[in-house]
Amino acid sequence: MRAEGATGPEGCERDLRTARRAAKALRARVASLARRQCLAPADRVARLDAEVAELARRTRALFKSRFCARK
């Protein structure tokens, strides 16, 4: 959402890059917690992991789509 409201392509790309890093970090954090069995129950962990993976995938696709160049 912040990238869409950016005043220029540079700000847009910076915001998307930040979102991409945050999604990757969240995915790593959830994976770490799952490995250490800090999250329960298992079905919730699987759903959360799938959602976080989808978020990371979509953020990466948006970043690579040249969304900011089209503005």
CHARMM-style PDB file with segment names, atoms N, HN, CA, C and O in Angstrom:
ATOM      1  N   MET     1       0.829  -1.193   0.000  1.00  0.00      PROA
ATOM      2  CA  MET     1       0.000   0.000   0.000  1.00  0.00      PROA
ATOM      3  C   MET     1       0.868   1.250   0.000  1.00  0.00      PROA
ATOM      4  O   MET     1       0.545   2.232  -0.669  1.00  0.00      PROA
ATOM      5  N   ARG     2       1.965   1.220   0.744  1.00  0.00      PROA
ATOM      6  HN  ARG     2       2.228   0.423   1.288  1.00  0.00      PROA
ATOM      7  CA  ARG     2       2.842   2.398   0.770  1.00  0.00      PROA
ATOM      8  C   ARG     2       3.476   2.623  -0.587  1.00  0.00      PROA
ATOM      9  O   ARG     2       3.675   3.768  -0.993  1.00  0.00      PROA
ATOM     10  N   ALA     3       3.800   1.543  -1.301  1.00  0.00      PROA
ATOM     11  HN  ALA     3       3.638   0.613  -0.972  1.00  0.00      PROA
ATOM     12  CA  ALA     3       4.428   1.687  -2.613  1.00  0.00      PROA
ATOM     13  C   ALA     3       3.470   2.346  -3.593  1.00  0.00      PROA
ATOM     14  O   ALA     3       3.891   3.130  -4.444  1.00  0.00      PROA
ATOM     15  N   GLU     4       2.200   2.038  -3.481  1.00  0.00      PROA
ATOM     16  HN  GLU     4       1.857   1.401  -2.790  1.00  0.00      PROA
ATOM     17  CA  GLU     4       1.211   2.625  -4.379  1.00  0.00      PROA
ATOM     18  C   GLU     4       1.089   4.128  -4.137  1.00  0.00      PROA
ATOM     19  O   GLU     4       0.837   4.882  -5.076  1.00  0.00      PROA
ATOM     20  N   GLY     5       1.262   4.565  -2.916  1.00  0.00      PROA
ATOM     21  HN  GLY     5       1.467   3.953  -2.153  1.00  0.00      PROA
ATOM     22  CA  GLY     5       1.149   5.975  -2.583  1.00  0.00      PROA
ATOM     23  C   GLY     5       2.447   6.747  -2.693  1.00  0.00      PROA
ATOM     24  O   GLY     5       2.477   7.937  -2.378  1.00  0.00      PROA
ATOM     25  N   ALA     6       3.521   6.107  -3.131  1.00  0.00      PROA
ATOM     26  HN  ALA     6       3.496   5.141  -3.387  1.00  0.00      PROA
ATOM     27  CA  ALA     6       4.826   6.775  -3.235  1.00  0.00      PROA
ATOM     28  C   ALA     6       4.765   7.875  -4.295  1.00  0.00      PROA
ATOM     29  O   ALA     6       4.028   7.777  -5.276  1.00  0.00      PROA
ATOM     30  N   THR     7       5.546   8.907  -4.075  1.00  0.00      PROA
ATOM     31  HN  THR     7       6.145   8.987  -3.278  1.00  0.00      PROA
ATOM     32  CA  THR     7       5.526  10.050  -4.979  1.00  0.00      PROA
ATOM     33  C   THR     7       6.294   9.803  -6.268  1.00  0.00      PROA
ATOM     34  O   THR     7       6.044  10.488  -7.260  1.00  0.00      PROA
ATOM     35  N   GLY     8       7.204   8.866  -6.291  1.00  0.00      PROA
ATOM     36  HN  GLY     8       7.407   8.309  -5.486  1.00  0.00      PROA
ATOM     37  CA  GLY     8       7.978   8.592  -7.491  1.00  0.00      PROA
ATOM     38  C   GLY     8       8.391   7.141  -7.566  1.00  0.00      PROA
ATOM     39  O   GLY     8       8.198   6.389  -6.610  1.00  0.00      PROA
ATOM     40  N   PRO     9       8.956   6.737  -8.688  1.00  0.00      PROA
ATOM     41  CA  PRO     9       9.355   5.336  -8.847  1.00  0.00      PROA
ATOM     42  C   PRO     9      10.422   4.886  -7.859  1.00  0.00      PROA
ATOM     43  O   PRO     9      10.429   3.728  -7.440  1.00  0.00      PROA
ATOM     44  N   GLU    10      11.335   5.799  -7.479  1.00  0.00      PROA
ATOM     45  HN  GLU    10      11.329   6.739  -7.820  1.00  0.00      PROA
ATOM     46  CA  GLU    10      12.388   5.411  -6.536  1.00  0.00      PROA
ATOM     47  C   GLU    10      11.797   5.083  -5.168  1.00  0.00      PROA
ATOM     48  O   GLU    10      12.168   4.089  -4.544  1.00  0.00      PROA
ATOM     49  N   GLY    11      10.877   5.925  -4.712  1.00  0.00      PROA
ATOM     50  HN  GLY    11      10.575   6.732  -5.219  1.00  0.00      PROA
ATOM     51  CA  GLY    11      10.224   5.673  -3.425  1.00  0.00      PROA
ATOM     52  C   GLY    11       9.386   4.410  -3.463  1.00  0.00      PROA
ATOM     53  O   GLY    11       9.331   3.656  -2.491  1.00  0.00      PROA
ATOM     54  N   CYS    12       8.741   4.190  -4.583  1.00  0.00      PROA
ATOM     55  HN  CYS    12       8.785   4.802  -5.372  1.00  0.00      PROA
ATOM     56  CA  CYS    12       7.928   2.988  -4.767  1.00  0.00      PROA
ATOM     57  C   CYS    12       8.807   1.739  -4.674  1.00  0.00      PROA
ATOM     58  O   CYS    12       8.475   0.790  -3.964  1.00  0.00      PROA
ATOM     59  N   GLU    13       9.914   1.746  -5.388  1.00  0.00      PROA
ATOM     60  HN  GLU    13      10.184   2.517  -5.965  1.00  0.00      PROA
ATOM     61  CA  GLU    13      10.812   0.591  -5.361  1.00  0.00      PROA
ATOM     62  C   GLU    13      11.394   0.372  -3.971  1.00  0.00      PROA
ATOM     63  O   GLU    13      11.541  -0.768  -3.530  1.00  0.00      PROA
ATOM     64  N   ARG    14      11.721   1.445  -3.288  1.00  0.00      PROA
ATOM     65  HN  ARG    14      11.602   2.371  -3.645  1.00  0.00      PROA
ATOM     66  CA  ARG    14      12.265   1.331  -1.928  1.00  0.00      PROA
ATOM     67  C   ARG    14      11.230   0.699  -0.997  1.00  0.00      PROA
ATOM     68  O   ARG    14      11.568  -0.166  -0.189  1.00  0.00      PROA
ATOM     69  N   ASP    15       9.979   1.127  -1.108  1.00  0.00      PROA
ATOM     70  HN  ASP    15       9.705   1.830  -1.765  1.00  0.00      PROA
ATOM     71  CA  ASP    15       8.924   0.565  -0.266  1.00  0.00      PROA
ATOM     72  C   ASP    15       8.677  -0.910  -0.589  1.00  0.00      PROA
ATOM     73  O   ASP    15       8.476  -1.722   0.314  1.00  0.00      PROA
ATOM     74  N   LEU    16       8.694  -1.248  -1.874  1.00  0.00      PROA
ATOM     75  HN  LEU    16       8.858  -0.587  -2.607  1.00  0.00      PROA
ATOM     76  CA  LEU    16       8.515  -2.652  -2.254  1.00  0.00      PROA
ATOM     77  C   LEU    16       9.685  -3.511  -1.783  1.00  0.00      PROA
ATOM     78  O   LEU    16       9.492  -4.647  -1.350  1.00  0.00      PROA
ATOM     79  N   ARG    17      10.883  -2.975  -1.867  1.00  0.00      PROA
ATOM     80  HN  ARG    17      11.040  -2.052  -2.219  1.00  0.00      PROA
ATOM     81  CA  ARG    17      12.059  -3.703  -1.392  1.00  0.00      PROA
ATOM     82  C   ARG    17      11.953  -3.963   0.108  1.00  0.00      PROA
ATOM     83  O   ARG    17      12.279  -5.049   0.587  1.00  0.00      PROA
ATOM     84  N   THR    18      11.491  -2.947   0.840  1.00  0.00      PROA
ATOM     85  HN  THR    18      11.227  -2.065   0.451  1.00  0.00      PROA
ATOM     86  CA  THR    18      11.306  -3.094   2.291  1.00  0.00      PROA
ATOM     87  C   THR    18      10.246  -4.147   2.596  1.00  0.00      PROA
ATOM     88  O   THR    18      10.422  -4.966   3.498  1.00  0.00      PROA
ATOM     89  N   ALA    19       9.157  -4.127   1.851  1.00  0.00      PROA
ATOM     90  HN  ALA    19       9.014  -3.461   1.119  1.00  0.00      PROA
ATOM     91  CA  ALA    19       8.084  -5.118   2.051  1.00  0.00      PROA
ATOM     92  C   ALA    19       8.580  -6.524   1.739  1.00  0.00      PROA
ATOM     93  O   ALA    19       8.236  -7.483   2.429  1.00  0.00      PROA
ATOM     94  N   ARG    20       9.388  -6.634   0.696  1.00  0.00      PROA
ATOM     95  HN  ARG    20       9.667  -5.854   0.136  1.00  0.00      PROA
ATOM     96  CA  ARG    20       9.929  -7.943   0.324  1.00  0.00      PROA
ATOM     97  C   ARG    20      10.832  -8.489   1.418  1.00  0.00      PROA
ATOM     98  O   ARG    20      10.744  -9.664   1.774  1.00  0.00      PROA
ATOM     99  N   ARG    21      11.706  -7.633   1.952  1.00  0.00      PROA
ATOM    100  HN  ARG    21      11.778  -6.678   1.662  1.00  0.00      PROA
ATOM    101  CA  ARG    21      12.590  -8.063   3.051  1.00  0.00      PROA
ATOM    102  C   ARG    21      11.778  -8.469   4.280  1.00  0.00      PROA
ATOM    103  O   ARG    21      12.095  -9.462   4.935  1.00  0.00      PROA
ATOM    104  N   ALA    22      10.744  -7.712   4.588  1.00  0.00      PROA
ATOM    105  HN  ALA    22      10.486  -6.906   4.056  1.00  0.00      PROA
ATOM    106  CA  ALA    22       9.915  -8.021   5.754  1.00  0.00      PROA
ATOM    107  C   ALA    22       9.202  -9.362   5.574  1.00  0.00      PROA
ATOM    108  O   ALA    22       9.096 -10.139   6.523  1.00  0.00      PROA
ATOM    109  N   ALA    23       8.715  -9.637   4.369  1.00  0.00      PROA
ATOM    110  HN  ALA    23       8.800  -9.006   3.598  1.00  0.00      PROA
ATOM    111  CA  ALA    23       8.037 -10.914   4.105  1.00  0.00      PROA
ATOM    112  C   ALA    23       9.012 -12.079   4.234  1.00  0.00      PROA
ATOM    113  O   ALA    23       8.670 -13.125   4.787  1.00  0.00      PROA
ATOM    114  N   LYS    24      10.228 -11.894   3.721  1.00  0.00      PROA
ATOM    115  HN  LYS    24      10.506 -11.045   3.272  1.00  0.00      PROA
ATOM    116  CA  LYS    24      11.243 -12.946   3.839  1.00  0.00      PROA
ATOM    117  C   LYS    24      11.618 -13.183   5.302  1.00  0.00      PROA
ATOM    118  O   LYS    24      11.801 -14.325   5.724  1.00  0.00      PROA
ATOM    119  N   ALA    25      11.729 -12.108   6.066  1.00  0.00      PROA
ATOM    120  HN  ALA    25      11.580 -11.180   5.724  1.00  0.00      PROA
ATOM    121  CA  ALA    25      12.078 -12.237   7.481  1.00  0.00      PROA
ATOM    122  C   ALA    25      10.958 -12.931   8.257  1.00  0.00      PROA
ATOM    123  O   ALA    25      11.223 -13.761   9.126  1.00  0.00      PROA
ATOM    124  N   LEU    26       9.720 -12.592   7.944  1.00  0.00      PROA
ATOM    125  HN  LEU    26       9.505 -11.917   7.238  1.00  0.00      PROA
ATOM    126  CA  LEU    26       8.583 -13.245   8.603  1.00  0.00      PROA
ATOM    127  C   LEU    26       8.560 -14.728   8.284  1.00  0.00      PROA
ATOM    128  O   LEU    26       8.308 -15.557   9.159  1.00  0.00      PROA
ATOM    129  N   ARG    27       8.823 -15.057   7.030  1.00  0.00      PROA
ATOM    130  HN  ARG    27       9.027 -14.384   6.319  1.00  0.00      PROA
ATOM    131  CA  ARG    27       8.840 -16.469   6.639  1.00  0.00      PROA
ATOM    132  C   ARG    27       9.920 -17.228   7.399  1.00  0.00      PROA
ATOM    133  O   ARG    27       9.686 -18.343   7.867  1.00  0.00      PROA
ATOM    134  N   ALA    28      11.101 -16.630   7.524  1.00  0.00      PROA
ATOM    135  HN  ALA    28      11.291 -15.724   7.144  1.00  0.00      PROA
ATOM    136  CA  ALA    28      12.189 -17.270   8.258  1.00  0.00      PROA
ATOM    137  C   ALA    28      11.841 -17.412   9.738  1.00  0.00      PROA
ATOM    138  O   ALA    28      12.156 -18.428  10.357  1.00  0.00      PROA
ATOM    139  N   ARG    29      11.197 -16.401  10.300  1.00  0.00      PROA
ATOM    140  HN  ARG    29      10.941 -15.575   9.797  1.00  0.00      PROA
ATOM    141  CA  ARG    29      10.831 -16.441  11.721  1.00  0.00      PROA
ATOM    142  C   ARG    29       9.807 -17.540  11.994  1.00  0.00      PROA
ATOM    143  O   ARG    29       9.939 -18.285  12.965  1.00  0.00      PROA
ATOM    144  N   VAL    30       8.798 -17.642  11.149  1.00  0.00      PROA
ATOM    145  HN  VAL    30       8.691 -17.037  10.360  1.00  0.00      PROA
ATOM    146  CA  VAL    30       7.779 -18.684  11.324  1.00  0.00      PROA
ATOM    147  C   VAL    30       8.411 -20.067  11.167  1.00  0.00      PROA
ATOM    148  O   VAL    30       8.092 -20.985  11.922  1.00  0.00      PROA
ATOM    149  N   ALA    31       9.310 -20.216  10.183  1.00  0.00      PROA
ATOM    150  HN  ALA    31       9.568 -19.469   9.570  1.00  0.00      PROA
ATOM    151  CA  ALA    31       9.978 -21.501   9.996  1.00  0.00      PROA
ATOM    152  C   ALA    31      10.818 -21.862  11.223  1.00  0.00      PROA
ATOM    153  O   ALA    31      10.839 -23.016  11.649  1.00  0.00      PROA
ATOM    154  N   SER    32      11.503 -20.875  11.782  1.00  0.00      PROA
ATOM    155  HN  SER    32      11.485 -19.937  11.436  1.00  0.00      PROA
ATOM    156  CA  SER    32      12.315 -21.118  12.972  1.00  0.00      PROA
ATOM    157  C   SER    32      11.450 -21.541  14.159  1.00  0.00      PROA
ATOM    158  O   SER    32      11.783 -22.485  14.876  1.00  0.00      PROA
ATOM    159  N   LEU    33      10.349 -20.838  14.356  1.00  0.00      PROA
ATOM    160  HN  LEU    33      10.079 -20.071  13.774  1.00  0.00      PROA
ATOM    161  CA  LEU    33       9.453 -21.187  15.458  1.00  0.00      PROA
ATOM    162  C   LEU    33       8.848 -22.573  15.269  1.00  0.00      PROA
ATOM    163  O   LEU    33       8.673 -23.319  16.232  1.00  0.00      PROA
ATOM    164  N   ALA    34       8.533 -22.910  14.029  1.00  0.00      PROA
ATOM    165  HN  ALA    34       8.675 -22.304  13.246  1.00  0.00      PROA
ATOM    166  CA  ALA    34       7.973 -24.233  13.750  1.00  0.00      PROA
ATOM    167  C   ALA    34       9.006 -25.330  14.010  1.00  0.00      PROA
ATOM    168  O   ALA    34       8.677 -26.372  14.578  1.00  0.00      PROA
ATOM    169  N   ARG    35      10.253 -25.097  13.597  1.00  0.00      PROA
ATOM    170  HN  ARG    35      10.520 -24.251  13.136  1.00  0.00      PROA
ATOM    171  CA  ARG    35      11.313 -26.090  13.841  1.00  0.00      PROA
ATOM    172  C   ARG    35      11.533 -26.329  15.326  1.00  0.00      PROA
ATOM    173  O   ARG    35      11.780 -27.456  15.754  1.00  0.00      PROA
ATOM    174  N   ARG    36      11.442 -25.259  16.107  1.00  0.00      PROA
ATOM    175  HN  ARG    36      11.242 -24.343  15.760  1.00  0.00      PROA
ATOM    176  CA  ARG    36      11.665 -25.381  17.555  1.00  0.00      PROA
ATOM    177  C   ARG    36      10.397 -25.788  18.295  1.00  0.00      PROA
ATOM    178  O   ARG    36      10.395 -25.894  19.522  1.00  0.00      PROA
ATOM    179  N   GLN    37       9.324 -26.013  17.551  1.00  0.00      PROA
ATOM    180  HN  GLN    37       9.325 -25.926  16.555  1.00  0.00      PROA
ATOM    181  CA  GLN    37       8.031 -26.439  18.096  1.00  0.00      PROA
ATOM    182  C   GLN    37       7.490 -25.459  19.123  1.00  0.00      PROA
ATOM    183  O   GLN    37       6.950 -25.850  20.158  1.00  0.00      PROA
ATOM    184  N   CYS    38       7.647 -24.161  18.814  1.00  0.00      PROA
ATOM    185  HN  CYS    38       8.086 -23.843  17.973  1.00  0.00      PROA
ATOM    186  CA  CYS    38       7.132 -23.111  19.688  1.00  0.00      PROA
ATOM    187  C   CYS    38       5.707 -22.725  19.318  1.00  0.00      PROA
ATOM    188  O   CYS    38       5.045 -21.999  20.060  1.00  0.00      PROA
ATOM    189  N   LEU    39       5.245 -23.197  18.199  1.00  0.00      PROA
ATOM    190  HN  LEU    39       5.783 -23.787  17.596  1.00  0.00      PROA
ATOM    191  CA  LEU    39       3.884 -22.918  17.751  1.00  0.00      PROA
ATOM    192  C   LEU    39       3.068 -24.192  17.834  1.00  0.00      PROA
ATOM    193  O   LEU    39       3.566 -25.280  17.548  1.00  0.00      PROA
ATOM    194  N   ALA    40       1.824 -24.053  18.225  1.00  0.00      PROA
ATOM    195  HN  ALA    40       1.420 -23.169  18.458  1.00  0.00      PROA
ATOM    196  CA  ALA    40       0.953 -25.221  18.325  1.00  0.00      PROA
ATOM    197  C   ALA    40      -0.459 -24.789  17.991  1.00  0.00      PROA
ATOM    198  O   ALA    40      -0.739 -23.594  18.084  1.00  0.00      PROA
ATOM    199  N   PRO    41      -1.306 -25.609  17.637  1.00  0.00      PROA
ATOM    200  CA  PRO    41      -1.183 -26.994  17.176  1.00  0.00      PROA
ATOM    201  C   PRO    41      -0.636 -27.068  15.756  1.00  0.00      PROA
ATOM    202  O   PRO    41      -0.493 -26.056  15.070  1.00  0.00      PROA
ATOM    203  N   ALA    42      -0.338 -28.275  15.342  1.00  0.00      PROA
ATOM    204  HN  ALA    42      -0.454 -29.097  15.899  1.00  0.00      PROA
ATOM    205  CA  ALA    42       0.352 -28.506  14.077  1.00  0.00      PROA
ATOM    206  C   ALA    42      -0.446 -28.019  12.867  1.00  0.00      PROA
ATOM    207  O   ALA    42       0.136 -27.513  11.908  1.00  0.00      PROA
ATOM    208  N   ASP    43      -1.759 -28.166  12.902  1.00  0.00      PROA
ATOM    209  HN  ASP    43      -2.232 -28.578  13.681  1.00  0.00      PROA
ATOM    210  CA  ASP    43      -2.554 -27.730  11.747  1.00  0.00      PROA
ATOM    211  C   ASP    43      -2.508 -26.207  11.586  1.00  0.00      PROA
ATOM    212  O   ASP    43      -2.501 -25.704  10.462  1.00  0.00      PROA
ATOM    213  N   ARG    44      -2.476 -25.481  12.689  1.00  0.00      PROA
ATOM    214  HN  ARG    44      -2.481 -25.890  13.602  1.00  0.00      PROA
ATOM    215  CA  ARG    44      -2.352 -24.020  12.631  1.00  0.00      PROA
ATOM    216  C   ARG    44      -0.985 -23.604  12.107  1.00  0.00      PROA
ATOM    217  O   ARG    44      -0.869 -22.634  11.357  1.00  0.00      PROA
ATOM    218  N   VAL    45       0.039 -24.332  12.498  1.00  0.00      PROA
ATOM    219  HN  VAL    45      -0.054 -25.120  13.106  1.00  0.00      PROA
ATOM    220  CA  VAL    45       1.397 -24.053  12.032  1.00  0.00      PROA
ATOM    221  C   VAL    45       1.465 -24.247  10.516  1.00  0.00      PROA
ATOM    222  O   VAL    45       2.065 -23.437   9.810  1.00  0.00      PROA
ATOM    223  N   ALA    46       0.864 -25.297  10.031  1.00  0.00      PROA
ATOM    224  HN  ALA    46       0.376 -25.956  10.605  1.00  0.00      PROA
ATOM    225  CA  ALA    46       0.879 -25.576   8.591  1.00  0.00      PROA
ATOM    226  C   ALA    46       0.145 -24.483   7.825  1.00  0.00      PROA
ATOM    227  O   ALA    46       0.619 -24.038   6.780  1.00  0.00      PROA
ATOM    228  N   ARG    47      -1.000 -24.045   8.329  1.00  0.00      PROA
ATOM    229  HN  ARG    47      -1.385 -24.405   9.178  1.00  0.00      PROA
ATOM    230  CA  ARG    47      -1.754 -22.971   7.655  1.00  0.00      PROA
ATOM    231  C   ARG    47      -0.987 -21.663   7.689  1.00  0.00      PROA
ATOM    232  O   ARG    47      -0.929 -20.950   6.687  1.00  0.00      PROA
ATOM    233  N   LEU    48      -0.396 -21.341   8.835  1.00  0.00      PROA
ATOM    234  HN  LEU    48      -0.444 -21.921   9.649  1.00  0.00      PROA
ATOM    235  CA  LEU    48       0.382 -20.109   8.958  1.00  0.00      PROA
ATOM    236  C   LEU    48       1.581 -20.133   8.024  1.00  0.00      PROA
ATOM    237  O   LEU    48       1.876 -19.138   7.362  1.00  0.00      PROA
ATOM    238  N   ASP    49       2.269 -21.263   7.968  1.00  0.00      PROA
ATOM    239  HN  ASP    49       2.029 -22.071   8.506  1.00  0.00      PROA
ATOM    240  CA  ASP    49       3.423 -21.397   7.091  1.00  0.00      PROA
ATOM    241  C   ASP    49       3.013 -21.222   5.634  1.00  0.00      PROA
ATOM    242  O   ASP    49       3.716 -20.560   4.871  1.00  0.00      PROA
ATOM    243  N   ALA    50       1.900 -21.797   5.244  1.00  0.00      PROA
ATOM    244  HN  ALA    50       1.329 -22.335   5.864  1.00  0.00      PROA
ATOM    245  CA  ALA    50       1.415 -21.658   3.863  1.00  0.00      PROA
ATOM    246  C   ALA    50       1.063 -20.204   3.542  1.00  0.00      PROA
ATOM    247  O   ALA    50       1.377 -19.717   2.456  1.00  0.00      PROA
ATOM    248  N   GLU    51       0.421 -19.519   4.468  1.00  0.00      PROA
ATOM    249  HN  GLU    51       0.166 -19.915   5.350  1.00  0.00      PROA
ATOM    250  CA  GLU    51       0.054 -18.118   4.247  1.00  0.00      PROA
ATOM    251  C   GLU    51       1.279 -17.218   4.146  1.00  0.00      PROA
ATOM    252  O   GLU    51       1.330 -16.322   3.303  1.00  0.00      PROA
ATOM    253  N   VAL    52       2.253 -17.456   4.994  1.00  0.00      PROA
ATOM    254  HN  VAL    52       2.211 -18.184   5.678  1.00  0.00      PROA
ATOM    255  CA  VAL    52       3.475 -16.653   4.975  1.00  0.00      PROA
ATOM    256  C   VAL    52       4.258 -16.916   3.687  1.00  0.00      PROA
ATOM    257  O   VAL    52       4.814 -15.987   3.102  1.00  0.00      PROA
ATOM    258  N   ALA    53       4.304 -18.162   3.245  1.00  0.00      PROA
ATOM    259  HN  ALA    53       3.852 -18.917   3.720  1.00  0.00      PROA
ATOM    260  CA  ALA    53       4.973 -18.487   1.978  1.00  0.00      PROA
ATOM    261  C   ALA    53       4.268 -17.793   0.814  1.00  0.00      PROA
ATOM    262  O   ALA    53       4.931 -17.280  -0.087  1.00  0.00      PROA
ATOM    263  N   GLU    54       2.951 -17.769   0.820  1.00  0.00      PROA
ATOM    264  HN  GLU    54       2.412 -18.186   1.552  1.00  0.00      PROA
ATOM    265  CA  GLU    54       2.180 -17.092  -0.228  1.00  0.00      PROA
ATOM    266  C   GLU    54       2.434 -15.583  -0.207  1.00  0.00      PROA
ATOM    267  O   GLU    54       2.559 -14.960  -1.261  1.00  0.00      PROA
ATOM    268  N   LEU    55       2.510 -15.005   0.973  1.00  0.00      PROA
ATOM    269  HN  LEU    55       2.408 -15.511   1.829  1.00  0.00      PROA
ATOM    270  CA  LEU    55       2.818 -13.576   1.090  1.00  0.00      PROA
ATOM    271  C   LEU    55       4.190 -13.269   0.507  1.00  0.00      PROA
ATOM    272  O   LEU    55       4.346 -12.304  -0.241  1.00  0.00      PROA
ATOM    273  N   ALA    56       5.173 -14.078   0.841  1.00  0.00      PROA
ATOM    274  HN  ALA    56       5.046 -14.862   1.449  1.00  0.00      PROA
ATOM    275  CA  ALA    56       6.526 -13.874   0.316  1.00  0.00      PROA
ATOM    276  C   ALA    56       6.545 -14.032  -1.199  1.00  0.00      PROA
ATOM    277  O   ALA    56       7.211 -13.266  -1.895  1.00  0.00      PROA
ATOM    278  N   ARG    57       5.821 -15.019  -1.713  1.00  0.00      PROA
ATOM    279  HN  ARG    57       5.279 -15.642  -1.148  1.00  0.00      PROA
ATOM    280  CA  ARG    57       5.775 -15.238  -3.155  1.00  0.00      PROA
ATOM    281  C   ARG    57       5.128 -14.057  -3.876  1.00  0.00      PROA
ATOM    282  O   ARG    57       5.631 -13.600  -4.902  1.00  0.00      PROA
ATOM    283  N   ARG    58       4.022 -13.570  -3.343  1.00  0.00      PROA
ATOM    284  HN  ARG    58       3.612 -13.941  -2.509  1.00  0.00      PROA
ATOM    285  CA  ARG    58       3.324 -12.448  -3.976  1.00  0.00      PROA
ATOM    286  C   ARG    58       4.124 -11.156  -3.900  1.00  0.00      PROA
ATOM    287  O   ARG    58       4.133 -10.368  -4.845  1.00  0.00      PROA
ATOM    288  N   THR    59       4.785 -10.943  -2.786  1.00  0.00      PROA
ATOM    289  HN  THR    59       4.777 -11.583  -2.018  1.00  0.00      PROA
ATOM    290  CA  THR    59       5.616  -9.744  -2.650  1.00  0.00      PROA
ATOM    291  C   THR    59       6.764  -9.786  -3.641  1.00  0.00      PROA
ATOM    292  O   THR    59       7.092  -8.777  -4.264  1.00  0.00      PROA
ATOM    293  N   ARG    60       7.369 -10.941  -3.785  1.00  0.00      PROA
ATOM    294  HN  ARG    60       7.103 -11.762  -3.279  1.00  0.00      PROA
ATOM    295  CA  ARG    60       8.463 -11.102  -4.752  1.00  0.00      PROA
ATOM    296  C   ARG    60       7.958 -10.872  -6.172  1.00  0.00      PROA
ATOM    297  O   ARG    60       8.618 -10.193  -6.958  1.00  0.00      PROA
ATOM    298  N   ALA    61       6.805 -11.425  -6.508  1.00  0.00      PROA
ATOM    299  HN  ALA    61       6.269 -11.977  -5.869  1.00  0.00      PROA
ATOM    300  CA  ALA    61       6.250 -11.260  -7.853  1.00  0.00      PROA
ATOM    301  C   ALA    61       5.926  -9.791  -8.137  1.00  0.00      PROA
ATOM    302  O   ALA    61       6.173  -9.302  -9.239  1.00  0.00      PROA
ATOM    303  N   LEU    62       5.379  -9.097  -7.154  1.00  0.00      PROA
ATOM    304  HN  LEU    62       5.179  -9.495  -6.259  1.00  0.00      PROA
ATOM    305  CA  LEU    62       5.069  -7.687  -7.338  1.00  0.00      PROA
ATOM    306  C   LEU    62       6.346  -6.882  -7.540  1.00  0.00      PROA
ATOM    307  O   LEU    62       6.384  -5.983  -8.380  1.00  0.00      PROA
ATOM    308  N   PHE    63       7.379  -7.192  -6.791  1.00  0.00      PROA
ATOM    309  HN  PHE    63       7.348  -7.922  -6.109  1.00  0.00      PROA
ATOM    310  CA  PHE    63       8.653  -6.496  -6.927  1.00  0.00      PROA
ATOM    311  C   PHE    63       9.243  -6.716  -8.320  1.00  0.00      PROA
ATOM    312  O   PHE    63       9.749  -5.777  -8.935  1.00  0.00      PROA
ATOM    313  N   LYS    64       9.179  -7.953  -8.819  1.00  0.00      PROA
ATOM    314  HN  LYS    64       8.768  -8.715  -8.320  1.00  0.00      PROA
ATOM    315  CA  LYS    64       9.754  -8.269 -10.117  1.00  0.00      PROA
ATOM    316  C   LYS    64       8.876  -7.832 -11.285  1.00  0.00      PROA
ATOM    317  O   LYS    64       9.337  -7.840 -12.427  1.00  0.00      PROA
ATOM    318  N   SER    65       7.628  -7.452 -11.034  1.00  0.00      PROA
ATOM    319  HN  SER    65       7.254  -7.445 -10.107  1.00  0.00      PROA
ATOM    320  CA  SER    65       6.699  -7.107 -12.113  1.00  0.00      PROA
ATOM    321  C   SER    65       6.922  -5.712 -12.679  1.00  0.00      PROA
ATOM    322  O   SER    65       6.246  -5.312 -13.627  1.00  0.00      PROA
ATOM    323  N   ARG    66       7.854  -4.978 -12.114  1.00  0.00      PROA
ATOM    324  HN  ARG    66       8.403  -5.303 -11.344  1.00  0.00      PROA
ATOM    325  CA  ARG    66       8.117  -3.603 -12.544  1.00  0.00      PROA
ATOM    326  C   ARG    66       6.898  -2.722 -12.293  1.00  0.00      PROA
ATOM    327  O   ARG    66       6.616  -1.813 -13.073  1.00  0.00      PROA
ATOM    328  N   PHE    67       6.183  -2.987 -11.216  1.00  0.00      PROA
ATOM    329  HN  PHE    67       6.413  -3.726 -10.582  1.00  0.00      PROA
ATOM    330  CA  PHE    67       5.005  -2.234 -10.813  1.00  0.00      PROA
ATOM    331  C   PHE    67       5.307  -0.744 -10.697  1.00  0.00      PROA
ATOM    332  O   PHE    67       4.498   0.089 -11.105  1.00  0.00      PROA
ATOM    333  N   CYS    68       6.439  -0.415 -10.158  1.00  0.00      PROA
ATOM    334  HN  CYS    68       7.097  -1.091  -9.826  1.00  0.00      PROA
ATOM    335  CA  CYS    68       6.804   0.990  -9.927  1.00  0.00      PROA
ATOM    336  C   CYS    68       7.122   1.720 -11.225  1.00  0.00      PROA
ATOM    337  O   CYS    68       6.906   2.929 -11.315  1.00  0.00      PROA
ATOM    338  N   ALA    69       7.622   1.024 -12.218  1.00  0.00      PROA
ATOM    339  HN  ALA    69       7.797   0.042 -12.145  1.00  0.00      PROA
ATOM    340  CA  ALA    69       7.967   1.671 -13.479  1.00  0.00      PROA
ATOM    341  C   ALA    69       6.724   2.077 -14.259  1.00  0.00      PROA
ATOM    342  O   ALA    69       6.793   2.969 -15.104  1.00  0.00      PROA
ATOM    343  N   ARG    70       5.591   1.439 -13.992  1.00  0.00      PROA
ATOM    344  HN  ARG    70       5.535   0.713 -13.306  1.00  0.00      PROA
ATOM    345  CA  ARG    70       4.356   1.724 -14.709  1.00  0.00      PROA
ATOM    346  C   ARG    70       3.609   2.923 -14.160  1.00  0.00      PROA
ATOM    347  O   ARG    70       2.643   3.376 -14.773  1.00  0.00      PROA
ATOM    348  N   LYS    71       4.024   3.438 -13.040  1.00  0.00      PROA
ATOM    349  HN  LYS    71       4.809   3.069 -12.542  1.00  0.00      PROA
ATOM    350  CA  LYS    71       3.301   4.538 -12.399  1.00  0.00      PROA
ATOM    351  C   LYS    71       3.478   5.828 -13.132  1.00  0.00      PROA
ATOM    352  OT1 LYS    71       2.933   6.852 -12.721  1.00  0.00      PROA
TER     353      LYS     71
END
